Amino acid sequence: MKASNRQIWLGAIAIAVLILLTIIAAPSNSKINSGSTYGLAPDGYGAWYAFMQERGITIQRWQKPFDELKKQKRPVTLLQIYSQLNHPVLLSQEREWVEAGNTLVVLGVRQRVTAANFSTMQNSPFGDVKIETRRRLTSISDQEKISLGDRFGAVVWEERRGKGKIIFSTTPYLAANAYQDYLSNFQYLASLVSQKNNLLFVDEYIHGYKDPEVRKSEGKGDLFSYLAKTPLLPAFIQVCILLFVLIWAQNRRFGKPVALETPELDNSEAYIQALAGVLHKAQSTDFLVEMIGKQEQLQLQKNLGLGSEILDRQTLVNTWQQQIGTATAELDAVLQQSQKHRMSERELISWLGKWQTLRRVKNNT
């Protein structure tokens, strides 16, 4: 693969990753998952759903439109946990469905704020149930029956409709994950939704969860269908056009292509590198020791003012002692080692390091 093509593909991958990260990591202020049995946050119902399964109660997540409930052959109890407070008003299709003999349990309906304490413990057959809301149903009709409440009004009440009934709660957090330490809350909600011979569903459709066949029927079965109904489609088309232009043009700008200049070859450097490769392969350290040792000694003699003639070791050591006064033993050892004809690679590296040390000592004086 050519370098230009590699850059094009790397750029395409980087753009795709940025788009995916934008979609996945984009912050969301929606509370639609509040009250969902998929939720693990304090306002979710994942713990209560697991509690029901552990007790052997058959409970299922309903991820279809409300109209699909009419196809069930057995009576149904549907639990709806709203993410925000709604008025206790039923649509005509919901009212007809309940009157046909089904049960609807709605958590999170809007009622008046009373003088009650925000956090209270309400008596129930399963023990004290913790309630955290000041909202109460203060006006009770003959058709309504209080299931949980105090002197300020009802927190949970039920209403008969035809052959079925509706149960309302002013708090959507009756058995949320935050109340896992209050077993009576979990048991109380379980008693509300447990109806003999009734199928038990938890409405997840209101939280945005949909079965695959529902998504397909709504035109959201694949990625392209999703993009076609979101503002991401124009951006996706623009990115595809840009990538096509880059690939077609091989990432060239307008104008004639400029040929790369061939770098000039340094003959001296090439000769030195070639010679070094040959010596390393032949392990000719004796030649390196002789040539480098000679040049290092001549350079040292010049720095000490002793001329360019190779002197004996003792004369050079004595002069070093008189002018420098330190590291004399190190110089003597290096000079003696320079007379060694063959060294190992480790000894050669150590020997070169000692010459560098002696040069630093001379330069610092």
C-alpha atoms as a printed R data frame, in Angstrom:
    type eleno elety resid chain resno       x       y       z
1   ATOM     1    CA   MET     A     1   0.000   0.000   0.000
2   ATOM     2    CA   LYS     A     2   1.377   3.407  -0.979
3   ATOM     3    CA   ALA     A     3   1.954   6.080   1.647
4   ATOM     4    CA   SER     A     4  -0.767   8.338   0.172
5   ATOM     5    CA   ASN     A     5  -3.362   5.538   0.222
6   ATOM     6    CA   ARG     A     6  -2.400   4.640   3.783
7   ATOM     7    CA   GLN     A     7  -2.957   8.242   4.879
8   ATOM     8    CA   ILE     A     8  -6.360   8.283   3.190
9   ATOM     9    CA   TRP     A     9  -7.528   5.163   4.988
10  ATOM    10    CA   LEU     A    10  -6.137   6.350   8.310
11  ATOM    11    CA   GLY     A    11  -8.002   9.627   7.865
12  ATOM    12    CA   ALA     A    12 -11.218   7.797   7.013
13  ATOM    13    CA   ILE     A    13 -10.909   5.585  10.083
14  ATOM    14    CA   ALA     A    14 -10.206   8.612  12.304
15  ATOM    15    CA   ILE     A    15 -13.308  10.434  11.011
16  ATOM    16    CA   ALA     A    16 -15.467   7.334  11.532
17  ATOM    17    CA   VAL     A    17 -14.177   6.942  15.093
18  ATOM    18    CA   LEU     A    18 -14.928  10.599  15.862
19  ATOM    19    CA   ILE     A    19 -18.490  10.208  14.581
20  ATOM    20    CA   LEU     A    20 -19.058   7.089  16.679
21  ATOM    21    CA   LEU     A    21 -17.595   8.716  19.793
22  ATOM    22    CA   THR     A    22 -19.821  11.745  19.249
23  ATOM    23    CA   ILE     A    23 -22.903   9.528  19.033
24  ATOM    24    CA   ILE     A    24 -21.992   7.295  21.976
25  ATOM    25    CA   ALA     A    25 -20.418   9.789  24.376
26  ATOM    26    CA   ALA     A    26 -22.696  12.756  23.713
27  ATOM    27    CA   PRO     A    27 -24.126  14.007  27.007
28  ATOM    28    CA   SER     A    28 -27.840  13.584  27.489
29  ATOM    29    CA   ASN     A    29 -30.107  15.456  29.860
30  ATOM    30    CA   SER     A    30 -33.010  13.039  29.328
31  ATOM    31    CA   LYS     A    31 -34.379  11.120  32.339
32  ATOM    32    CA   ILE     A    32 -36.217   8.608  30.162
33  ATOM    33    CA   ASN     A    33 -34.363   5.697  31.811
34  ATOM    34    CA   SER     A    34 -35.544   6.730  35.279
35  ATOM    35    CA   GLY     A    35 -37.799   3.941  36.519
36  ATOM    36    CA   SER     A    36 -36.588   1.373  33.992
37  ATOM    37    CA   THR     A    37 -35.832  -2.180  35.078
38  ATOM    38    CA   TYR     A    38 -32.682  -1.913  32.949
39  ATOM    39    CA   GLY     A    39 -31.482   0.983  35.099
40  ATOM    40    CA   LEU     A    40 -28.814   0.417  37.733
41  ATOM    41    CA   ALA     A    41 -28.889   3.999  39.026
42  ATOM    42    CA   PRO     A    42 -30.679   4.833  42.313
43  ATOM    43    CA   ASP     A    43 -33.854   5.772  40.384
44  ATOM    44    CA   GLY     A    44 -33.853   2.517  38.378
45  ATOM    45    CA   TYR     A    45 -35.774  -0.684  39.115
46  ATOM    46    CA   GLY     A    46 -33.167  -3.297  38.207
47  ATOM    47    CA   ALA     A    47 -32.886  -4.561  41.796
48  ATOM    48    CA   TRP     A    48 -36.657  -4.955  42.207
49  ATOM    49    CA   TYR     A    49 -36.899  -6.835  38.886
50  ATOM    50    CA   ALA     A    50 -34.183  -9.239  40.078
51  ATOM    51    CA   PHE     A    51 -36.020  -9.569  43.398
52  ATOM    52    CA   MET     A    52 -39.161 -10.686  41.592
53  ATOM    53    CA   GLN     A    53 -37.259 -13.249  39.527
54  ATOM    54    CA   GLU     A    54 -35.555 -14.655  42.623
55  ATOM    55    CA   ARG     A    55 -38.976 -15.213  44.205
56  ATOM    56    CA   GLY     A    56 -39.994 -17.286  41.197
57  ATOM    57    CA   ILE     A    57 -42.576 -14.777  39.960
58  ATOM    58    CA   THR     A    58 -43.028 -14.802  36.187
59  ATOM    59    CA   ILE     A    59 -42.405 -11.228  35.092
60  ATOM    60    CA   GLN     A    60 -41.556  -9.936  31.623
61  ATOM    61    CA   ARG     A    61 -40.481  -6.641  30.091
62  ATOM    62    CA   TRP     A    62 -43.079  -5.221  27.696
63  ATOM    63    CA   GLN     A    63 -41.374  -3.473  24.766
64  ATOM    64    CA   LYS     A    64 -44.293  -2.993  22.379
65  ATOM    65    CA   PRO     A    65 -46.990  -0.330  21.923
66  ATOM    66    CA   PHE     A    66 -49.932  -0.399  24.325
67  ATOM    67    CA   ASP     A    67 -52.314  -1.594  21.576
68  ATOM    68    CA   GLU     A    68 -50.445  -4.909  21.356
69  ATOM    69    CA   LEU     A    69 -51.693  -5.824  24.851
70  ATOM    70    CA   LYS     A    70 -55.132  -6.472  23.427
71  ATOM    71    CA   LYS     A    71 -53.747  -9.545  21.661
72  ATOM    72    CA   GLN     A    72 -53.051 -11.302  24.969
73  ATOM    73    CA   LYS     A    73 -55.499 -14.135  25.653
74  ATOM    74    CA   ARG     A    74 -55.124 -13.978  29.459
75  ATOM    75    CA   PRO     A    75 -55.752 -11.031  31.787
76  ATOM    76    CA   VAL     A    76 -52.699  -8.798  32.145
77  ATOM    77    CA   THR     A    77 -51.234  -6.693  34.939
78  ATOM    78    CA   LEU     A    78 -49.126  -3.884  33.439
79  ATOM    79    CA   LEU     A    79 -46.733  -1.888  35.646
80  ATOM    80    CA   GLN     A    80 -45.858   1.569  34.335
81  ATOM    81    CA   ILE     A    81 -43.125   3.535  36.142
82  ATOM    82    CA   TYR     A    82 -42.966   7.017  34.704
83  ATOM    83    CA   SER     A    83 -39.779   9.090  34.521
84  ATOM    84    CA   GLN     A    84 -41.716  12.226  35.447
85  ATOM    85    CA   LEU     A    85 -44.990  12.903  37.203
86  ATOM    86    CA   ASN     A    86 -48.108  12.637  35.022
87  ATOM    87    CA   HIS     A    87 -51.725  13.445  35.733
88  ATOM    88    CA   PRO     A    88 -53.838  10.345  36.574
89  ATOM    89    CA   VAL     A    89 -55.821  10.566  33.335
90  ATOM    90    CA   LEU     A    90 -56.318   7.509  31.107
91  ATOM    91    CA   LEU     A    91 -56.642   7.505  27.363
92  ATOM    92    CA   SER     A    92 -59.762   5.907  25.892
93  ATOM    93    CA   GLN     A    93 -57.880   2.782  24.772
94  ATOM    94    CA   GLU     A    94 -56.338   2.390  28.232
95  ATOM    95    CA   ARG     A    95 -59.698   2.803  29.942
96  ATOM    96    CA   GLU     A    96 -61.318   0.204  27.663
97  ATOM    97    CA   TRP     A    97 -58.438  -2.208  28.249
98  ATOM    98    CA   VAL     A    98 -58.794  -1.910  32.033
99  ATOM    99    CA   GLU     A    99 -62.583  -2.277  31.932
100 ATOM   100    CA   ALA     A   100 -62.128  -5.528  30.018
101 ATOM   101    CA   GLY     A   101 -60.646  -7.125  33.154
102 ATOM   102    CA   ASN     A   102 -56.979  -6.066  33.199
103 ATOM   103    CA   THR     A   103 -54.994  -4.269  35.894
104 ATOM   104    CA   LEU     A   104 -52.906  -1.134  35.353
105 ATOM   105    CA   VAL     A   105 -50.412  -0.035  38.024
106 ATOM   106    CA   VAL     A   106 -49.051   3.487  37.512
107 ATOM   107    CA   LEU     A   107 -46.202   4.846  39.650
108 ATOM   108    CA   GLY     A   108 -45.605   8.576  39.494
109 ATOM   109    CA   VAL     A   109 -48.848  10.558  39.215
110 ATOM   110    CA   ARG     A   110 -49.136  14.233  39.988
111 ATOM   111    CA   GLN     A   111 -51.118  15.269  43.052
112 ATOM   112    CA   ARG     A   112 -51.190  18.236  45.455
113 ATOM   113    CA   VAL     A   113 -48.217  18.965  47.711
114 ATOM   114    CA   THR     A   114 -49.398  18.749  51.324
115 ATOM   115    CA   ALA     A   115 -47.930  19.638  54.723
116 ATOM   116    CA   ALA     A   116 -46.722  16.068  55.232
117 ATOM   117    CA   ASN     A   117 -43.054  15.417  55.905
118 ATOM   118    CA   PHE     A   118 -41.052  14.621  52.820
119 ATOM   119    CA   SER     A   119 -39.721  11.340  54.252
120 ATOM   120    CA   THR     A   120 -42.240   9.153  56.123
121 ATOM   121    CA   MET     A   121 -42.693   5.507  57.069
122 ATOM   122    CA   GLN     A   122 -46.127   4.199  56.029
123 ATOM   123    CA   ASN     A   123 -47.720   1.144  57.631
124 ATOM   124    CA   SER     A   124 -48.392  -1.876  55.402
125 ATOM   125    CA   PRO     A   125 -49.018  -5.630  55.879
126 ATOM   126    CA   PHE     A   126 -45.310  -6.163  55.071
127 ATOM   127    CA   GLY     A   127 -43.962  -3.614  57.553
128 ATOM   128    CA   ASP     A   128 -43.107   0.046  57.298
129 ATOM   129    CA   VAL     A   129 -42.733   1.307  53.729
130 ATOM   130    CA   LYS     A   130 -40.455   4.293  53.213
131 ATOM   131    CA   ILE     A   131 -42.080   7.096  51.216
132 ATOM   132    CA   GLU     A   132 -40.254  10.244  50.129
133 ATOM   133    CA   THR     A   133 -42.783  12.722  48.761
134 ATOM   134    CA   ARG     A   134 -45.180  15.336  50.114
135 ATOM   135    CA   ARG     A   135 -47.733  14.699  47.399
136 ATOM   136    CA   ARG     A   136 -51.023  13.106  48.499
137 ATOM   137    CA   LEU     A   137 -54.466  12.401  47.060
138 ATOM   138    CA   THR     A   138 -56.572  14.464  49.461
139 ATOM   139    CA   SER     A   139 -60.051  13.933  47.990
140 ATOM   140    CA   ILE     A   140 -61.178  10.270  47.996
141 ATOM   141    CA   SER     A   141 -64.269   9.243  46.028
142 ATOM   142    CA   ASP     A   142 -66.486   6.238  46.684
143 ATOM   143    CA   GLN     A   143 -64.861   4.342  43.798
144 ATOM   144    CA   GLU     A   144 -61.350   4.824  45.220
145 ATOM   145    CA   LYS     A   145 -59.769   2.777  47.982
146 ATOM   146    CA   ILE     A   146 -56.639   3.846  49.921
147 ATOM   147    CA   SER     A   147 -53.919   1.208  49.952
148 ATOM   148    CA   LEU     A   148 -51.162   3.302  51.546
149 ATOM   149    CA   GLY     A   149 -51.488   6.667  53.182
150 ATOM   150    CA   ASP     A   150 -51.686   8.829  56.309
151 ATOM   151    CA   ARG     A   151 -53.780  11.665  57.744
152 ATOM   152    CA   PHE     A   152 -52.663  13.958  54.924
153 ATOM   153    CA   GLY     A   153 -54.076  11.715  52.190
154 ATOM   154    CA   ALA     A   154 -53.355   8.691  50.037
155 ATOM   155    CA   VAL     A   155 -49.945   7.794  48.616
156 ATOM   156    CA   VAL     A   156 -51.163   4.634  46.885
157 ATOM   157    CA   TRP     A   157 -54.807   4.023  46.024
158 ATOM   158    CA   GLU     A   158 -56.817   1.824  43.672
159 ATOM   159    CA   GLU     A   159 -59.872   2.446  41.577
160 ATOM   160    CA   ARG     A   160 -62.264  -0.126  40.136
161 ATOM   161    CA   ARG     A   161 -63.041   0.220  36.429
162 ATOM   162    CA   GLY     A   162 -65.454  -2.346  35.027
163 ATOM   163    CA   LYS     A   163 -63.962  -5.814  35.467
164 ATOM   164    CA   GLY     A   164 -60.475  -4.431  36.122
165 ATOM   165    CA   LYS     A   165 -58.789  -1.869  38.316
166 ATOM   166    CA   ILE     A   166 -56.170   0.873  38.295
167 ATOM   167    CA   ILE     A   167 -53.608   1.436  41.033
168 ATOM   168    CA   PHE     A   168 -51.936   4.848  41.318
169 ATOM   169    CA   SER     A   169 -48.905   5.992  43.332
170 ATOM   170    CA   THR     A   170 -47.796   9.576  43.882
171 ATOM   171    CA   THR     A   171 -44.146   8.482  44.056
172 ATOM   172    CA   PRO     A   172 -42.367   6.831  41.126
173 ATOM   173    CA   TYR     A   173 -39.667   5.534  43.492
174 ATOM   174    CA   LEU     A   174 -41.798   3.119  45.508
175 ATOM   175    CA   ALA     A   175 -39.302   0.240  45.087
176 ATOM   176    CA   ALA     A   176 -36.408   1.910  43.269
177 ATOM   177    CA   ASN     A   177 -32.803   0.757  43.610
178 ATOM   178    CA   ALA     A   178 -32.259   3.397  46.289
179 ATOM   179    CA   TYR     A   179 -34.550   1.421  48.659
180 ATOM   180    CA   GLN     A   180 -32.774  -1.931  48.503
181 ATOM   181    CA   ASP     A   181 -32.255  -1.761  52.269
182 ATOM   182    CA   TYR     A   182 -36.039  -1.521  52.771
183 ATOM   183    CA   LEU     A   183 -37.319  -5.002  51.936
184 ATOM   184    CA   SER     A   184 -40.863  -3.993  52.824
185 ATOM   185    CA   ASN     A   185 -40.880  -1.567  49.864
186 ATOM   186    CA   PHE     A   186 -40.021  -4.381  47.463
187 ATOM   187    CA   GLN     A   187 -42.561  -6.737  49.036
188 ATOM   188    CA   TYR     A   188 -45.310  -4.118  49.002
189 ATOM   189    CA   LEU     A   189 -44.909  -3.381  45.278
190 ATOM   190    CA   ALA     A   190 -44.765  -7.114  44.574
191 ATOM   191    CA   SER     A   191 -48.138  -7.493  46.312
192 ATOM   192    CA   LEU     A   192 -49.654  -4.694  44.204
193 ATOM   193    CA   VAL     A   193 -48.742  -6.286  40.876
194 ATOM   194    CA   SER     A   194 -49.269  -9.941  41.798
195 ATOM   195    CA   GLN     A   195 -52.724 -10.886  40.513
196 ATOM   196    CA   LYS     A   196 -53.827 -14.496  40.310
197 ATOM   197    CA   ASN     A   197 -53.881 -15.902  36.755
198 ATOM   198    CA   ASN     A   198 -52.674 -12.551  35.360
199 ATOM   199    CA   LEU     A   199 -49.672 -12.139  33.092
200 ATOM   200    CA   LEU     A   200 -47.264  -9.619  34.625
201 ATOM   201    CA   PHE     A   201 -45.501  -7.095  32.393
202 ATOM   202    CA   VAL     A   202 -43.309  -4.083  33.137
203 ATOM   203    CA   ASP     A   203 -43.733  -1.379  30.504
204 ATOM   204    CA   GLU     A   204 -40.297  -0.613  29.041
205 ATOM   205    CA   TYR     A   205 -41.742   0.823  25.856
206 ATOM   206    CA   ILE     A   206 -42.341   4.133  27.660
207 ATOM   207    CA   HIS     A   207 -38.590   4.202  28.421
208 ATOM   208    CA   GLY     A   208 -37.622   3.848  24.772
209 ATOM   209    CA   TYR     A   209 -36.952   0.092  24.641
210 ATOM   210    CA   LYS     A   210 -38.468  -1.680  21.662
211 ATOM   211    CA   ASP     A   211 -38.447  -5.247  20.378
212 ATOM   212    CA   PRO     A   212 -36.621  -5.831  17.059
213 ATOM   213    CA   GLU     A   213 -39.840  -6.381  15.099
214 ATOM   214    CA   VAL     A   214 -41.247  -3.110  16.479
215 ATOM   215    CA   ARG     A   215 -38.140  -1.172  15.437
216 ATOM   216    CA   LYS     A   216 -38.312  -2.748  12.009
217 ATOM   217    CA   SER     A   217 -41.983  -1.843  11.588
218 ATOM   218    CA   GLU     A   218 -41.181   1.750  12.591
219 ATOM   219    CA   GLY     A   219 -38.385   1.976  10.022
220 ATOM   220    CA   LYS     A   220 -35.559   1.763  12.570
221 ATOM   221    CA   GLY     A   221 -34.384  -1.755  11.839
222 ATOM   222    CA   ASP     A   222 -30.930  -0.807  10.518
223 ATOM   223    CA   LEU     A   223 -28.346   1.957  10.799
224 ATOM   224    CA   PHE     A   224 -29.290   3.646   7.523
225 ATOM   225    CA   SER     A   225 -32.956   3.850   8.525
226 ATOM   226    CA   TYR     A   226 -31.903   5.417  11.823
227 ATOM   227    CA   LEU     A   227 -29.633   7.944  10.130
228 ATOM   228    CA   ALA     A   228 -32.330   8.770   7.578
229 ATOM   229    CA   LYS     A   229 -34.561  10.065  10.388
230 ATOM   230    CA   THR     A   230 -31.905  12.003  12.278
231 ATOM   231    CA   PRO     A   231 -29.854  15.151  11.540
232 ATOM   232    CA   LEU     A   232 -26.779  12.904  11.260
233 ATOM   233    CA   LEU     A   233 -27.671  11.883   7.712
234 ATOM   234    CA   PRO     A   234 -26.576  15.161   6.009
235 ATOM   235    CA   ALA     A   235 -23.276  15.080   7.898
236 ATOM   236    CA   PHE     A   236 -22.782  11.412   6.991
237 ATOM   237    CA   ILE     A   237 -23.390  12.161   3.288
238 ATOM   238    CA   GLN     A   238 -20.944  15.066   3.363
239 ATOM   239    CA   VAL     A   239 -18.253  12.904   4.952
240 ATOM   240    CA   CYS     A   240 -18.778  10.211   2.308
241 ATOM   241    CA   ILE     A   241 -18.453  12.778  -0.492
242 ATOM   242    CA   LEU     A   242 -15.293  14.199   1.069
243 ATOM   243    CA   LEU     A   243 -13.737  10.745   1.386
244 ATOM   244    CA   PHE     A   244 -14.637   9.942  -2.227
245 ATOM   245    CA   VAL     A   245 -12.963  13.139  -3.454
246 ATOM   246    CA   LEU     A   246  -9.837  12.445  -1.385
247 ATOM   247    CA   ILE     A   247  -9.566   8.879  -2.668
248 ATOM   248    CA   TRP     A   248 -10.226   9.901  -6.276
249 ATOM   249    CA   ALA     A   249  -7.663  12.704  -6.145
250 ATOM   250    CA   GLN     A   250  -5.154  10.538  -4.217
251 ATOM   251    CA   ASN     A   251  -4.955  13.282  -1.618
252 ATOM   252    CA   ARG     A   252  -3.306  15.731  -4.059
253 ATOM   253    CA   ARG     A   253  -3.898  19.458  -3.943
254 ATOM   254    CA   PHE     A   254  -4.579  21.551  -7.049
255 ATOM   255    CA   GLY     A   255  -1.532  21.928  -9.247
256 ATOM   256    CA   LYS     A   256   1.133  19.714 -10.750
257 ATOM   257    CA   PRO     A   257   2.695  17.058  -8.536
258 ATOM   258    CA   VAL     A   258   6.097  18.050  -7.183
259 ATOM   259    CA   ALA     A   259   8.785  15.409  -7.508
260 ATOM   260    CA   LEU     A   260  10.755  14.608  -4.379
261 ATOM   261    CA   GLU     A   261  14.412  15.593  -4.435
262 ATOM   262    CA   THR     A   262  16.907  12.789  -4.099
263 ATOM   263    CA   PRO     A   263  19.080  13.462  -1.043
264 ATOM   264    CA   GLU     A   264  22.797  13.910  -1.753
265 ATOM   265    CA   LEU     A   265  24.974  11.044  -0.668
266 ATOM   266    CA   ASP     A   266  27.801  11.842   1.768
267 ATOM   267    CA   ASN     A   267  30.660   9.658   0.516
268 ATOM   268    CA   SER     A   268  32.721  10.036   3.679
269 ATOM   269    CA   GLU     A   269  29.834   9.045   5.935
270 ATOM   270    CA   ALA     A   270  28.911   6.145   3.660
271 ATOM   271    CA   TYR     A   271  32.549   4.939   3.673
272 ATOM   272    CA   ILE     A   272  32.758   5.158   7.463
273 ATOM   273    CA   GLN     A   273  29.490   3.258   7.917
274 ATOM   274    CA   ALA     A   274  30.555   0.584   5.444
275 ATOM   275    CA   LEU     A   275  33.944   0.197   7.117
276 ATOM   276    CA   ALA     A   276  32.320   0.002  10.537
277 ATOM   277    CA   GLY     A   277  29.996  -2.724   9.300
278 ATOM   278    CA   VAL     A   278  32.875  -4.770   7.928
279 ATOM   279    CA   LEU     A   279  34.948  -4.403  11.104
280 ATOM   280    CA   HIS     A   280  31.996  -5.316  13.311
281 ATOM   281    CA   LYS     A   281  31.250  -8.396  11.217
282 ATOM   282    CA   ALA     A   282  34.920  -9.442  11.253
283 ATOM   283    CA   GLN     A   283  35.209  -8.635  15.000
284 ATOM   284    CA   SER     A   284  38.419  -6.676  14.269
285 ATOM   285    CA   THR     A   285  38.559  -4.813  17.560
286 ATOM   286    CA   ASP     A   286  42.380  -4.747  17.485
287 ATOM   287    CA   PHE     A   287  42.313  -2.412  14.485
288 ATOM   288    CA   LEU     A   288  39.823  -0.107  16.193
289 ATOM   289    CA   VAL     A   289  41.835  -0.078  19.429
290 ATOM   290    CA   GLU     A   290  45.012   0.781  17.587
291 ATOM   291    CA   MET     A   291  43.557   3.587  15.433
292 ATOM   292    CA   ILE     A   292  41.295   5.143  18.057
293 ATOM   293    CA   GLY     A   293  43.885   4.830  20.831
294 ATOM   294    CA   LYS     A   294  46.482   6.547  18.689
295 ATOM   295    CA   GLN     A   295  44.185   9.440  17.773
296 ATOM   296    CA   GLU     A   296  42.964   9.897  21.349
297 ATOM   297    CA   GLN     A   297  46.548   9.992  22.654
298 ATOM   298    CA   LEU     A   298  47.658  12.531  20.001
299 ATOM   299    CA   GLN     A   299  44.678  14.757  20.825
300 ATOM   300    CA   LEU     A   300  45.510  14.512  24.531
301 ATOM   301    CA   GLN     A   301  49.160  15.376  23.918
302 ATOM   302    CA   LYS     A   302  48.166  18.456  21.926
303 ATOM   303    CA   ASN     A   303  45.913  19.613  24.738
304 ATOM   304    CA   LEU     A   304  48.818  19.184  27.174
305 ATOM   305    CA   GLY     A   305  51.221  21.012  24.827
306 ATOM   306    CA   LEU     A   306  53.412  17.955  24.116
307 ATOM   307    CA   GLY     A   307  53.423  18.119  20.304
308 ATOM   308    CA   SER     A   308  52.258  15.600  17.722
309 ATOM   309    CA   GLU     A   309  54.840  12.876  18.268
310 ATOM   310    CA   ILE     A   310  53.644   9.768  20.100
311 ATOM   311    CA   LEU     A   311  55.278   9.731  23.564
312 ATOM   312    CA   ASP     A   312  55.766   6.856  25.913
313 ATOM   313    CA   ARG     A   313  53.130   6.136  28.511
314 ATOM   314    CA   GLN     A   314  55.113   7.258  31.581
315 ATOM   315    CA   THR     A   315  56.002  10.651  30.109
316 ATOM   316    CA   LEU     A   316  52.368  11.330  29.281
317 ATOM   317    CA   VAL     A   317  51.240  10.253  32.763
318 ATOM   318    CA   ASN     A   318  53.836  12.462  34.489
319 ATOM   319    CA   THR     A   319  52.839  15.497  32.417
320 ATOM   320    CA   TRP     A   320  49.157  14.857  33.199
321 ATOM   321    CA   GLN     A   321  50.020  14.662  36.900
322 ATOM   322    CA   GLN     A   322  51.827  18.007  36.777
323 ATOM   323    CA   GLN     A   323  49.131  19.892  34.811
324 ATOM   324    CA   ILE     A   324  45.883  18.239  35.855
325 ATOM   325    CA   GLY     A   325  46.650  16.583  39.196
326 ATOM   326    CA   THR     A   326  43.581  14.289  39.200
327 ATOM   327    CA   ALA     A   327  42.495  11.064  37.503
328 ATOM   328    CA   THR     A   328  46.104  10.066  36.926
329 ATOM   329    CA   ALA     A   329  45.409   6.421  37.696
330 ATOM   330    CA   GLU     A   330  42.518   6.446  35.202
331 ATOM   331    CA   LEU     A   331  44.778   7.789  32.443
332 ATOM   332    CA   ASP     A   332  47.434   5.192  33.211
333 ATOM   333    CA   ALA     A   333  44.822   2.412  33.059
334 ATOM   334    CA   VAL     A   334  43.454   3.638  29.716
335 ATOM   335    CA   LEU     A   335  46.912   3.848  28.199
336 ATOM   336    CA   GLN     A   336  47.755   0.351  29.375
337 ATOM   337    CA   GLN     A   337  44.478  -0.944  28.002
338 ATOM   338    CA   SER     A   338  45.248   0.742  24.654
339 ATOM   339    CA   GLN     A   339  48.190  -1.609  24.277
340 ATOM   340    CA   LYS     A   340  45.846  -4.593  24.392
341 ATOM   341    CA   HIS     A   341  45.438  -5.932  20.868
342 ATOM   342    CA   ARG     A   342  41.958  -7.488  21.119
343 ATOM   343    CA   MET     A   343  38.953  -6.577  23.251
344 ATOM   344    CA   SER     A   344  35.440  -7.863  23.586
345 ATOM   345    CA   GLU     A   345  32.587  -5.601  22.562
346 ATOM   346    CA   ARG     A   346  31.782  -4.808  26.192
347 ATOM   347    CA   GLU     A   347  35.451  -3.985  26.975
348 ATOM   348    CA   LEU     A   348  35.645  -1.772  23.876
349 ATOM   349    CA   ILE     A   349  32.575   0.238  24.920
350 ATOM   350    CA   SER     A   350  33.952   0.642  28.464
351 ATOM   351    CA   TRP     A   351  37.349   1.756  27.089
352 ATOM   352    CA   LEU     A   352  35.764   4.419  24.842
353 ATOM   353    CA   GLY     A   353  33.753   5.668  27.823
354 ATOM   354    CA   LYS     A   354  36.939   6.150  29.843
355 ATOM   355    CA   TRP     A   355  38.476   8.286  27.066
356 ATOM   356    CA   GLN     A   356  35.356  10.487  27.133
357 ATOM   357    CA   THR     A   357  35.674  10.839  30.895
358 ATOM   358    CA   LEU     A   358  39.341  11.947  30.583
359 ATOM   359    CA   ARG     A   359  38.385  14.568  27.982
360 ATOM   360    CA   ARG     A   360  35.745  16.001  30.329
361 ATOM   361    CA   VAL     A   361  38.280  16.129  33.176
362 ATOM   362    CA   LYS     A   362  40.738  18.024  30.925
363 ATOM   363    CA   ASN     A   363  38.076  20.463  29.710
364 ATOM   364    CA   ASN     A   364  36.964  21.261  33.267
365 ATOM   365    CA   THR     A   365  40.442  22.234  34.458
